[in-house]
Amino acid sequence: MDTIPDCYNAFDESLSANSCSLNDKYRFNCISEKKCPLLTMVNNNVKQCIGGEDEPDSDGQITDIQKLPFSALCDGRRDIFSSPDETDETHCEQWPCVNQYTECNDIWQCPKGIDEINCPSKFHCPTDHHPCVFSKNQTIGCLHLNRTGDGIVDCLGATDERPFCRLFYPTDKLRRYRCWNDTSCVFYPFRCRECNKLDGIDELCQQNHDKIPDMLQYFHDMLDIYLITRLPFSLESSRPFPLKQSLPLVNKLIQYQMKEIEESKGENELDMQQVWLCNRGILIYVGQNESEQCLCPPSYYGDRCQYQNQRVSLTLRLRNENLEKINVIAIIVTLVDDTDFIHSYEQFTYISVRDCNTKFNTYLLYQDRPKNMTKNYTIHIDAYDKTDLLYLTSWKLPVRFPFMPVNRESALLVIPALHNCYRTCNSKYHEQKRNSNIESCRCKSNHSRLISINQDQCNCSPDSICVGLVNNRSICLCPLTKASPRCFLNSICQVNVCLNQGVCVPENDRISLTNFTCICQDAFTGQRCEENDAKIDISFSDVSIPQSLLVHFITVHKYDARTQNPMPTRATMFKRIDFDQDTVTFYMSLPFHLVFAQIQTKFYLIVVQSNYTRSANISTEVARSQHCPHIRELFDQQILDYPILHRVKYYHLPCMQDSHLFCFHDNESFMCLCTEKRHANCFHFDFNMTYNCMGWNDCQNEGQCFQDHPTCPTKTMCVCRECFYGTKCHFNTKQFGLSLDAMLGYQIRPRLPITRQSINEESNEGTQIINLAEQFGINFIYALSPGRYLFEKDLTTLKRKFDQIFQFYFLLKSKRNNFFNVLRR
């Protein structure tokens, strides 16, 4: 009951009416009929319910403002039909018709076409004029704005009276050419066939007119089909900030000689009979007689690849808990029976920064055809560190239904950060390894696997390791510098082709000996790590320096015909700020156009760039002037009480009323920028995002988890709630107390002598030394004269009070910037 027939005559899909009886919480309950399709079949552009309630947006109607771009509001096209009194086209009195999405796009969207006045044009019309094809001389001239929309047709096609055809043909967006001295509206290419030639006007039916591209484009722009497009968020109307950006010197690429493969340019083409001769295989010609033979894939066999092999189809997805960027894992998959005999194996390389979302598909074949049904089979998966050739960990997956000719298995495997050698070593396994003189079950104290190799049995290269035998052939694990099944060939990474200390990883040598991947160090990117990541230095001006900073990188996507409405995407990074820092630096390898800094619930716009510049060095600041206020600071209570669909129509007003406003937000749906022409330019922003590292949150005590990449992270960080601390928020500060000395001790810089500490710390440490000396002196006086001891003790108590005042003064001095900033605010 998932629309995919699995049984004969699709019997499993004929019982869809009984799908609701499963009581499955992962099914959608149709209202129009008794049917419960899977949730994965909802909003997939295919109606499963008769009433279509599983596809609410399939007819172009949108029920939620979260799916409607800001540019689609008050554009003359109704998109939201949730209520007749409140749609995206109601209450548009405060919405400027001429804005960044309607101005100068060659389409009349405002009365009299004022959104296309004084725009750059190839017709070179004067101020406040529109292009016009006059009926008398049938040439393009210019018509004043006052003569448009006055009910009198002055131009051919009534291009100056466009509301007429829109009113009579609201749904037919092609009928926008009005015949001369007539009420008929036709599609421009059909004008000569459907329009009557009145007053001697031939409607530009002479062929030479159609050869003028400017005139064709002029009439083509009348069509309302372009109004269907919902324009995505754009930054072209925003002023860039900061104005100065610098580019680092790009390292000169080292040229590498790659083998050129000459492609055969023969014109011999296979006919259809030859194409299907080998079924799923590849047809080859052998010998001088060019006899036809077939190369079959592992899943098929036979002289024409006409038979399917009994096999195990395995799909693996891996995740590495060790988030070090330079991490190369070799995965060896073997199919083993209950006598620990290896039937077949596959080997591939996993790079976490590249393959974190990759699904590895492989086939494992049985040695015998047909397979031995009396045996049980298991899939063994071993992981090795390919850089050092050290064993990491293993998994076992049982083949659960051995009676089936094809078994499909899948697993999500987590490579632990702390490795344990827990592979089971039974007597049969030891016996097989003893016969082949291979030990693969003994572990060192550091949990790395130790393998001893007998070269008589294993013929791998000396700098590789042998991990098993299959069909009397060695299973060799090659280092990064070697290739081929026995690791005797030098790989492309024999000489490191990666720059800036990047690590070269060769691709599968069965596919190519020249392809490779570079794993770059932090702050570098590119095919060979030749480019720097974008560097953003953030300072703080007239804003208190926080203990931590949340930074949101927004990527703006251009219009795509497939997605129709590409929403901006977001990547969030987090950093703690040390007590002695006044700037913080972020490195970003992904393209971005906007950067927002978030301090608690306050947002600051710190970077705006309409065109992304790779490897740029950006210096910006968090300042009050860049603060994005909440709308409750900008609107009165009446507007704030409006529902979001009504309230958003007023979002242009703050930009018009305050020329110094850069941005604002509603903490509900939209983050808005003010354009240079003082219009609001908004996009959807998730203010309630759950920071849980994409479901892999290992922070304790409800701590938030941040990662440096949305899909393939190399670093994670926990942000703890109040009263919790530690890398995983696993410590609690409950019932803790801090003395004045402890607070001042926070200012001590580690691994620095006293002479290099700040003057505050030098004074504080000097005070502590004097106090120790005085305590020693008082004890000595007590031994000589008890009366004088009481007098000296009173003086010491008074002096300690002054010492505390002295220490408190230096505490305030050490925090004077933050302290006085708070007072000023």
C-alpha positions in Angstrom: 0.0 0.0 0.0 2.7 2.4 -1.0 1.8 2.7 -4.8 4.7 0.3 -5.6 3.5 -3.1 -6.7 5.6 -5.8 -5.1 3.3 -8.8 -5.4 1.8 -10.6 -8.5 -0.9 -8.5 -10.2 -0.2 -5.7 -7.7 -2.2 -7.6 -5.0 -0.5 -5.5 -2.3 -1.8 -2.3 -3.8 -5.4 -3.5 -4.3 -6.1 -3.3 -0.6 -5.6 0.4 -0.3 -8.9 0.8 1.4 -7.6 -1.3 4.3 -4.5 0.9 4.8 -6.2 2.8 7.6 -6.7 -0.4 9.6 -2.9 -0.6 10.1 -3.1 2.2 12.7 0.2 3.5 11.4 1.1 6.9 12.7 3.3 7.5 9.6 0.2 7.5 7.3 -1.9 10.4 6.1 -5.7 10.0 6.7 -7.7 11.1 3.7 -10.9 13.0 4.4 -12.6 12.4 1.0 -12.3 8.6 1.1 -11.3 5.7 3.4 -7.6 5.6 2.5 -4.4 6.3 4.4 -1.3 6.7 2.2 2.2 7.0 3.5 3.5 10.4 4.7 6.2 10.1 2.0 3.4 10.3 -0.6 2.0 13.6 0.7 3.0 16.8 -1.2 4.7 14.8 -4.0 2.6 16.3 -6.8 0.6 13.1 -7.1 -2.9 13.0 -5.7 -3.6 9.9 -3.6 -6.9 11.1 -2.1 -9.9 11.7 -4.3 -10.4 15.2 -2.8 -6.7 16.0 -3.3 -6.2 17.0 0.3 -2.8 15.3 0.3 -1.7 17.8 -2.3 -2.9 21.3 -1.1 -0.4 23.2 -3.3 -0.8 21.2 -6.5 -3.2 23.7 -8.1 -0.9 26.6 -7.5 -2.8 27.6 -4.4 -0.8 28.2 -1.3 -2.3 27.8 2.2 0.6 29.0 4.3 2.4 32.3 4.1 5.7 30.4 4.9 5.6 29.1 1.3 4.8 32.4 -0.3 7.8 34.7 -1.2 7.6 38.3 -0.2 7.6 39.4 -3.8 4.3 37.6 -4.4 2.3 39.9 -2.0 0.1 42.5 -3.6 1.2 41.6 -7.1 -2.3 41.3 -8.6 -2.3 37.5 -8.5 -4.2 35.8 -5.7 -2.2 32.9 -4.3 -3.6 32.3 -0.8 -7.3 31.3 -0.5 -7.5 30.5 3.2 -10.1 33.2 3.8 -12.1 35.5 1.4 -11.5 38.5 3.7 -7.8 38.0 4.1 -5.6 37.0 1.2 -2.3 38.0 -0.2 -4.1 40.6 -2.4 -6.2 42.4 0.3 -5.2 45.4 2.5 -2.6 46.5 0.0 -3.1 50.3 0.6 0.3 50.7 2.2 2.1 48.5 -0.4 4.1 50.5 -3.0 3.4 49.2 -6.5 6.8 50.3 -7.7 9.3 48.2 -5.8 12.5 46.3 -6.4 10.6 43.4 -7.9 8.4 45.3 -10.3 10.6 48.2 -11.4 12.2 48.1 -14.8 11.5 44.4 -15.7 9.8 45.3 -19.0 6.3 44.2 -17.7 3.6 46.7 -16.8 2.4 45.8 -13.3 1.4 49.3 -12.1 -1.2 51.7 -13.4 -0.1 53.6 -16.5 3.1 51.5 -16.4 4.8 53.8 -14.0 7.0 50.9 -12.9 8.6 51.0 -16.4 9.1 54.8 -16.7 12.6 56.2 -17.0 14.2 52.7 -17.2 17.2 51.9 -19.4 15.9 50.9 -22.8 17.1 50.5 -26.4 14.3 52.8 -27.6 15.9 55.8 -25.8 12.6 57.6 -24.9 12.7 60.9 -23.0 11.7 61.2 -19.4 8.1 60.1 -18.5 7.6 58.4 -22.0 6.7 54.9 -23.0 7.7 53.2 -26.4 4.8 53.1 -28.8 4.2 51.8 -32.4 2.2 54.5 -34.1 -0.4 53.3 -36.5 0.3 55.9 -39.3 3.9 55.3 -40.0 4.1 51.9 -38.2 7.4 52.8 -36.5 8.4 52.8 -32.9 8.2 56.2 -31.2 7.5 57.5 -27.7 4.3 58.4 -26.0 3.9 60.6 -22.9 2.8 59.0 -19.7 -0.3 61.3 -19.5 -1.7 59.7 -22.7 -1.6 56.1 -21.3 -4.6 54.6 -19.6 -6.9 57.4 -20.8 -9.3 55.2 -22.8 -7.9 56.4 -26.2 -5.9 53.9 -28.2 -2.8 55.6 -29.6 -0.5 52.7 -30.3 -0.9 49.5 -32.3 -2.0 46.6 -30.2 -3.3 49.1 -27.6 -0.1 48.8 -25.7 -1.0 52.1 -24.0 -4.4 50.8 -22.9 -3.4 47.4 -21.5 -6.1 47.0 -18.8 -8.7 46.5 -21.5 -7.6 43.0 -22.6 -6.7 42.0 -19.1 -10.2 42.9 -18.0 -12.0 41.0 -20.8 -9.6 38.0 -20.8 -8.4 37.6 -17.2 -7.5 33.9 -17.5 -6.1 33.9 -21.1 -2.8 35.5 -20.5 -1.8 35.3 -24.2 -4.7 37.5 -25.6 -3.0 40.9 -25.0 -2.9 42.4 -28.5 -6.0 44.5 -29.2 -7.0 44.8 -32.9 -7.0 48.3 -34.2 -10.4 50.1 -33.9 -11.9 46.9 -32.5 -12.7 45.2 -29.2 -11.1 41.9 -30.1 -7.9 40.8 -28.2 -5.7 38.2 -29.8 -2.4 36.5 -29.4 0.2 38.7 -31.2 1.4 36.1 -33.7 -2.3 35.5 -34.8 -3.1 39.2 -35.4 -3.0 39.0 -39.2 -5.4 36.1 -39.2 -7.9 37.2 -36.6 -7.9 41.1 -36.9 -9.9 42.9 -39.5 -8.0 45.5 -41.5 -9.8 48.6 -40.6 -8.9 52.2 -41.6 -6.2 50.7 -43.9 -4.2 49.4 -40.9 -2.6 46.1 -41.7 -1.6 45.3 -38.1 2.1 45.0 -39.1 1.4 42.0 -41.3 4.2 42.8 -43.7 7.0 40.3 -43.4 9.7 43.0 -43.1 8.2 44.1 -39.7 8.6 40.6 -38.2 12.3 40.8 -39.0 12.8 43.7 -36.6 13.7 42.0 -33.2 13.1 45.2 -31.2 9.5 45.4 -32.4 8.9 41.7 -31.7 10.3 42.0 -28.2 8.1 45.1 -27.6 4.9 43.2 -28.3 6.2 40.0 -26.6 6.6 41.9 -23.3 2.8 42.5 -23.2 2.1 38.9 -22.4 1.1 38.3 -18.8 2.6 34.8 -18.8 5.6 36.4 -17.0 3.4 37.5 -14.1 3.1 33.8 -13.2 6.7 33.6 -12.1 7.2 34.3 -8.4 10.4 36.1 -8.1 12.8 34.9 -5.4 14.5 37.1 -2.9 17.2 39.2 -4.5 19.9 41.5 -3.2 20.4 43.6 -6.3 18.7 46.6 -4.7 20.6 46.5 -1.5 23.7 48.5 -0.7 26.8 46.3 0.0 28.3 46.3 3.4 31.1 46.6 4.4 32.3 48.5 1.4 35.9 47.4 1.6 36.9 43.8 1.0 40.3 42.4 0.2 41.4 39.4 -1.7 44.4 37.3 -0.7 47.1 36.4 -3.2 46.1 33.2 -4.9 48.7 30.5 -4.9 49.9 29.7 -8.4 48.7 26.2 -9.3 51.3 23.6 -10.0 50.8 22.1 -13.4 50.5 18.4 -13.6 50.8 16.3 -16.7 47.8 14.1 -17.0 47.6 11.2 -19.5 45.5 12.2 -22.5 43.1 9.5 -23.6 42.3 9.7 -27.3 38.7 9.2 -27.9 37.7 7.1 -30.9 35.9 9.1 -33.5 34.6 6.1 -35.4 31.2 6.6 -36.9 30.2 2.9 -36.5 27.0 2.8 -34.5 25.4 -0.2 -33.0 22.0 -1.2 -34.3 19.2 -2.1 -31.9 19.9 -5.8 -32.1 23.5 -5.3 -31.0 22.5 -3.0 -28.2 20.2 -5.6 -26.6 22.4 -8.5 -27.4 24.1 -8.5 -24.0 21.0 -7.6 -22.0 22.5 -5.7 -19.0 26.1 -6.3 -20.1 28.5 -4.6 -22.6 29.1 -5.9 -26.1 32.8 -6.3 -27.0 34.6 -7.6 -30.1 37.4 -10.2 -29.5 40.3 -11.2 -31.8 40.9 -10.6 -35.4 37.6 -12.0 -36.3 35.9 -9.6 -34.0 33.7 -12.3 -32.4 31.0 -10.9 -30.2 31.2 -11.5 -26.5 29.5 -10.0 -23.5 31.0 -8.4 -20.4 28.5 -9.0 -17.6 28.0 -7.0 -14.4 28.3 -8.8 -11.1 24.6 -9.3 -10.8 24.3 -11.2 -14.1 26.0 -14.1 -15.9 25.6 -16.2 -19.0 27.0 -15.8 -22.5 24.4 -13.0 -23.1 24.2 -11.9 -19.4 20.7 -13.3 -19.5 20.7 -14.9 -16.0 20.7 -13.2 -12.6 23.3 -14.2 -10.0 22.3 -15.1 -6.5 23.7 -12.2 -4.5 23.5 -9.9 -1.5 22.7 -6.3 -2.4 24.1 -4.1 0.3 23.5 -0.3 0.9 25.7 1.4 3.5 25.7 4.9 4.9 28.4 5.8 7.3 28.9 8.5 9.9 32.2 9.1 11.7 32.1 10.4 15.3 35.6 11.6 14.9 35.1 14.9 13.2 38.7 15.6 12.3 38.8 16.9 8.8 41.8 14.9 7.7 40.2 11.5 8.2 40.3 8.8 5.5 38.6 5.5 6.3 39.0 2.2 4.3 35.9 0.0 4.4 36.3 -3.7 3.5 33.1 -5.7 3.1 33.2 -9.5 3.0 30.5 -12.2 2.6 31.3 -15.0 5.1 29.6 -18.3 5.7 29.3 -20.1 9.1 32.7 -21.8 8.5 34.2 -18.3 8.2 35.0 -18.9 4.5 35.1 -15.6 2.5 33.0 -15.9 -0.6 33.5 -12.4 -2.0 34.5 -8.9 -0.9 34.3 -5.2 -1.9 36.5 -2.3 -0.8 35.9 1.4 -0.9 37.2 4.6 0.7 35.1 6.8 3.0 36.0 10.5 3.5 33.7 12.1 6.0 33.9 15.6 4.6 32.9 14.4 1.2 30.8 11.2 1.7 28.8 12.0 4.8 25.5 11.8 2.8 26.6 9.2 0.3 25.0 5.8 0.1 27.4 3.1 -0.9 25.8 0.3 -3.0 27.6 -2.9 -3.6 27.0 -6.6 -4.6 28.4 -9.6 -2.8 28.3 -12.9 -4.7 28.3 -16.5 -3.5 31.2 -18.7 -4.5 28.9 -21.5 -5.7 26.1 -21.3 -8.2 23.5 -22.1 -6.9 24.5 -21.2 -3.3 24.7 -23.8 -0.6 21.4 -23.6 1.2 22.6 -25.5 4.3 24.9 -22.7 5.4 24.2 -19.4 7.1 25.8 -16.3 5.7 27.0 -13.1 7.4 28.3 -9.8 6.1 31.5 -8.6 7.8 32.4 -4.9 7.6 35.8 -3.8 8.8 37.0 -0.2 9.1 40.6 0.9 8.9 42.4 4.2 9.1 43.8 4.4 5.6 46.4 7.0 6.5 48.2 4.8 9.1 46.7 1.4 8.1 45.4 0.8 11.6 42.3 -1.3 12.4 39.4 0.7 13.8 36.2 -1.3 14.3 34.0 -4.0 12.8 30.3 -4.8 12.3 28.4 -8.0 11.4 25.1 -8.1 9.5 23.4 -11.4 9.2 21.8 -12.4 5.9 18.4 -13.0 7.4 16.6 -14.8 4.5 19.1 -17.2 2.9 16.3 -19.0 0.9 15.8 -15.9 -1.2 17.9 -15.6 -4.4 18.6 -11.9 -3.8 18.9 -10.4 -0.3 18.8 -6.7 0.1 20.4 -5.3 3.2 21.0 -1.8 4.4 22.6 -0.2 7.4 23.6 3.1 8.9 26.9 2.5 10.7 28.6 4.9 13.1 32.4 4.8 13.4 33.1 5.5 17.0 35.6 8.1 18.1 37.0 5.6 20.7 37.7 2.3 19.0 37.5 -1.1 20.6 38.6 -4.3 19.1 35.5 -6.4 19.7 35.5 -8.7 16.7 34.6 -12.2 17.8 37.4 -14.7 17.3 36.0 -18.2 17.4 38.0 -21.4 16.9 37.1 -21.8 13.2 38.1 -18.3 12.5 41.5 -18.9 14.3 42.0 -22.2 12.4 41.4 -20.5 9.0 43.8 -17.6 9.9 46.4 -20.1 11.2 46.3 -22.0 8.0 46.9 -18.8 6.0 49.4 -17.5 8.6 47.3 -14.3 9.0 46.4 -12.9 12.4 43.8 -10.2 12.4 42.2 -10.5 15.8 44.9 -9.5 18.1 44.8 -5.9 19.5 47.3 -3.5 20.8 46.7 -1.6 24.0 45.7 1.4 22.0 43.0 -0.6 20.3 44.6 -0.6 16.9 44.7 -3.8 15.0 47.9 -5.7 14.6 48.3 -7.9 11.5 51.2 -10.1 10.8 51.7 -11.2 7.2 53.3 -14.3 5.8 54.5 -13.3 2.3 54.2 -17.0 1.2 50.4 -16.8 1.5 49.8 -13.0 1.0 51.4 -11.4 -2.0 50.6 -7.7 -1.1 53.3 -5.1 -1.4 55.5 -4.7 1.7 54.1 -1.3 2.6 50.5 -2.5 2.6 48.7 -5.0 4.8 46.9 -8.2 4.0 43.5 -8.5 5.6 42.3 -11.9 4.2 42.2 -14.4 1.3 39.5 -15.0 -1.2 39.8 -17.6 -4.0 43.5 -17.9 -3.1 44.0 -14.2 -3.8 45.0 -11.7 -1.2 42.7 -8.9 0.0 45.2 -6.0 0.2 44.7 -2.7 1.9 46.9 -0.1 0.2 48.3 3.1 1.6 47.3 6.4 -0.1 50.4 6.3 -2.3 49.8 2.9 -3.8 47.1 1.4 -6.1 46.1 -1.9 -7.8 44.7 -5.1 -6.2 48.1 -5.9 -4.7 49.3 -2.3 -4.1 52.4 -2.6 -6.3 51.5 0.4 -8.5 52.1 4.0 -7.6 49.0 6.0 -7.2 48.4 9.6 -8.4 49.1 10.6 -4.8 52.7 9.3 -4.8 53.6 13.0 -5.1 51.2 15.1 -3.1 49.3 17.1 -5.7 47.4 19.0 -3.0 48.6 22.5 -1.9 48.6 24.0 1.6 49.3 20.7 3.4 46.2 19.1 1.9 46.0 15.3 1.9 45.7 13.5 -1.5 43.3 10.5 -1.6 43.3 8.5 -4.9 40.0 7.4 -6.4 39.0 3.8 -7.0 41.8 2.4 -9.2 39.3 0.2 -11.0 37.7 3.3 -12.4 40.6 5.7 -12.8 44.3 5.9 -11.9 44.5 9.7 -12.3 41.5 10.9 -10.4 42.0 12.1 -6.8 40.4 14.1 -4.0 42.1 16.7 -1.9 41.2 17.0 1.8 42.0 20.5 2.7 43.2 21.9 6.0 41.1 24.5 7.8 40.8 27.8 6.0 41.5 26.3 2.6 39.3 25.0 -0.2 39.4 24.3 -3.9 40.1 21.2 -6.1 43.7 21.2 -4.9 43.3 23.3 -1.7 44.6 26.3 -3.7 42.0 28.8 -2.5 41.5 30.4 0.9 38.1 30.2 2.6 36.4 33.4 3.0 37.6 35.1 6.3 35.3 37.3 8.3 36.8 39.3 11.1 34.1 40.6 13.4 34.8 43.4 16.0 32.4 45.1 18.4 31.6 48.9 18.3 29.4 50.5 21.0 28.1 47.0 21.8 29.1 44.9 24.8 31.4 42.1 23.9 29.4 38.9 24.6 30.8 35.6 25.9 29.6 33.9 22.7 28.4 34.8 19.2 25.9 33.1 16.8 26.5 33.9 13.2 24.0 33.1 10.4 25.3 32.8 6.8 22.5 33.3 4.2 22.9 32.1 0.6 20.6 33.7 -2.0 19.7 31.5 -5.0 18.8 32.7 -8.4 15.5 31.8 -10.1 15.4 28.1 -11.2 12.6 26.9 -13.4 12.6 23.5 -11.6 12.2 24.8 -8.1 10.2 27.9 -9.2 10.8 29.6 -5.8 14.3 29.0 -4.5 14.3 30.1 -0.8 17.5 31.4 0.7 19.4 28.7 2.6 21.1 29.2 5.9 24.2 27.9 7.7 24.8 28.8 11.3 28.1 28.9 13.2 28.8 29.5 16.9 32.0 30.6 18.7 32.9 31.4 22.2 34.8 34.7 22.8 37.7 34.6 25.2 37.9 37.2 27.9 40.9 38.9 26.4 39.5 39.0 22.8 37.8 42.0 21.2 37.4 40.4 17.7 36.3 37.0 16.5 37.1 35.3 13.2 35.0 32.9 11.1 36.1 30.9 8.1 33.4 29.9 5.6 33.9 27.7 2.5 30.3 27.8 1.3 29.0 30.7 -0.8 27.1 33.3 1.1 25.5 36.8 0.5 24.2 37.9 3.9 25.7 37.5 7.4 23.7 38.2 10.6 25.3 38.2 14.0 23.0 37.1 16.9 23.6 38.1 20.5 20.9 36.4 22.6 17.7 37.6 20.9 19.2 40.6 19.0 20.2 40.4 15.4 22.8 42.6 13.6 23.4 42.8 9.9 27.2 42.6 9.4 27.7 41.6 5.7 25.7 42.3 2.5 27.2 41.3 -0.9 25.0 40.7 -3.9 27.8 38.8 -5.7 29.7 36.2 -3.7 33.5 36.7 -3.7 35.6 33.6 -3.0 38.6 33.8 -0.7 37.6 37.3 0.4 38.9 38.9 3.6 36.0 40.8 5.2 36.4 43.0 8.2 33.1 44.1 9.7 31.7 45.1 13.1 28.7 44.5 15.3 27.3 48.0 15.9 24.1 49.6 17.1 23.7 51.2 13.6 23.5 47.6 12.2 20.9 46.4 14.7 17.8 44.8 13.3 15.0 45.7 15.7 11.9 43.7 16.4 8.7 45.1 14.8 7.3 45.8 18.2 9.8 48.7 18.3 8.5 50.0 14.9 4.7 49.6 14.9 1.9 50.5 17.2 -0.2 47.9 18.9 -3.0 48.0 16.4 -0.7 46.9 13.5 1.0 44.3 15.8 -2.4 42.7 16.6 -3.1 42.1 12.9 -2.5 38.5 11.7 0.7 38.0 9.8 -0.9 38.0 6.4 -2.4 41.4 7.1 0.5 42.9 9.1 3.2 42.1 6.4 1.5 44.6 4.0 2.9 47.4 6.3 6.5 46.2 6.3 7.5 48.9 3.8 6.6 51.7 6.2 9.6 51.4 8.6 12.1 51.7 5.8 10.3 54.7 4.4 10.0 56.5 7.7 13.6 55.8 9.0 16.4 56.5 6.5 19.0 55.0 8.9 17.2 51.7 9.3 19.2 48.8 7.8 17.0 45.8 8.7 14.2 44.5 11.0 12.4 41.3 11.8 9.1 40.0 13.2 10.6 37.0 15.1 7.8 35.0 13.4 8.4 34.6 9.7 10.3 37.4 8.0 13.8 38.9 8.2 13.7 42.2 6.2 16.4 44.5 4.7 15.8 48.1 3.7 16.8 48.8 0.1 18.5 51.9 -1.2 15.2 53.2 -2.4 13.7 52.6 1.1 11.6 49.6 0.4 11.4 46.5 2.5 13.0 43.4 1.0 12.1 40.3 3.1 12.8 36.6 3.1 11.7 33.7 5.3 13.8 33.1 8.4 13.4 30.3 10.9 13.5 32.0 14.3 12.7 28.8 16.1 15.3 26.6 14.6 16.3 23.6 16.8 20.1 23.4 17.0 20.7 19.7 17.4 23.4 19.0 14.8 21.0 17.5 12.3 19.8 14.9 14.8 23.2 13.9 16.1 23.1 16.1 19.2 25.3 14.5 22.0 25.1 17.6 24.3 23.7 16.8 27.7 21.3 18.7 29.9 19.3 20.2 27.0 22.4 21.8 25.5 22.2 23.1 22.0 24.6 21.6 19.4 26.2 23.6 16.6 28.2 22.4 13.6 30.4 24.2 11.1 28.7 22.7 8.0 25.0 21.9 7.4 25.5 18.4 6.1 29.2 17.4 6.5 30.5 18.9 9.7 34.1 18.9 10.8 33.5 20.5 14.2 30.6 20.6 16.7 30.1 22.7 19.8 27.7 22.5 22.7 26.1 25.7 24.1 25.0 25.0 27.6 22.0 26.3 29.6 22.5 28.4 32.6 24.2 26.6 35.5 25.8 24.0 33.2 29.2 23.9 31.6 31.7 21.6 30.0 32.3 20.4 26.4 29.1 18.3 26.5 27.3 20.5 29.2 27.8 17.6 31.6 29.0 19.7 34.6 26.7 21.6 37.0 27.5 24.8 38.9 24.8 24.3 41.4 25.9 25.4 45.0 29.1 26.8 43.5 30.4 30.2 44.8 33.0 32.6 43.5 35.2 34.8 45.7 36.6 38.1 44.6 40.0 36.4 44.1 38.4 33.8 41.9 36.8 36.4 39.7 40.1 38.2 39.4 41.8 34.9 38.8 39.7 34.6 35.6 41.8 37.4 34.2 45.1 35.5 34.6 46.5 34.5 31.3 47.9 30.9 31.3 51.5 30.1 30.5 52.6 33.7 31.0 55.0 34.9 33.7 53.9 37.6 36.2 55.8 40.3 34.4 53.7 39.7 31.3 50.4 39.8 33.0 48.2 42.8 33.0 48.8 45.6 35.5 45.6 44.6 37.3 46.9 41.1 37.9 50.3 42.2 38.9 48.7 44.5 41.6 46.4 41.7 42.8 49.2 39.2 43.0 51.3 41.7 44.8 48.5 42.2 47.3 48.2 38.5 48.0 52.0 38.2 48.6 51.9 41.1 51.1 48.9 39.5 52.9 50.8 36.2 53.3 53.9 38.1 54.6 51.7 40.0 57.1 50.1 36.8 58.3 53.5 35.2 58.9 54.6 38.4 60.8 51.5 38.4 63.1 52.1 34.8 64.1 55.6 35.7 65.0 54.5 38.7 67.1 52.0 36.5 69.0 54.8 34.3 70.1 56.6 37.3 71.6 53.8 39.5 73.0 50.1 38.6 73.2 49.0 42.2 73.9 50.7 43.6 70.9 49.2 40.7 68.9 45.6 42.0 69.5 46.5 45.5 68.4 48.2 44.2 65.3 45.3 41.9 64.5 42.8 44.9 64.5 45.1 46.8 62.2 45.3 43.8 59.9 41.6 43.4 59.8 41.2 47.0 58.8 43.8 46.7 56.2 42.1 43.6 54.6 39.0 45.7 54.2 41.0 48.2 52.2 42.6 45.3 50.3 39.1 44.1 49.3 38.2 47.6 48.1 41.5 47.7 46.2 40.8 44.3 44.5 37.2 45.3 43.7 38.5 48.5 42.0 40.8 46.5 39.8 38.0 44.1 39.0 35.9 47.0 37.7 38.9 48.4 35.9 39.5 45.0 34.1 35.9 45.0 33.0 35.5 48.7 32.5 34.6 48.5 28.8 31.7 46.1 29.3 30.7 47.8 32.5 30.4 51.3 31.1 28.7 50.1 28.0 26.0 48.5 30.1 25.7 51.8 32.1 25.3 53.8 28.9 22.6 51.5 27.6 
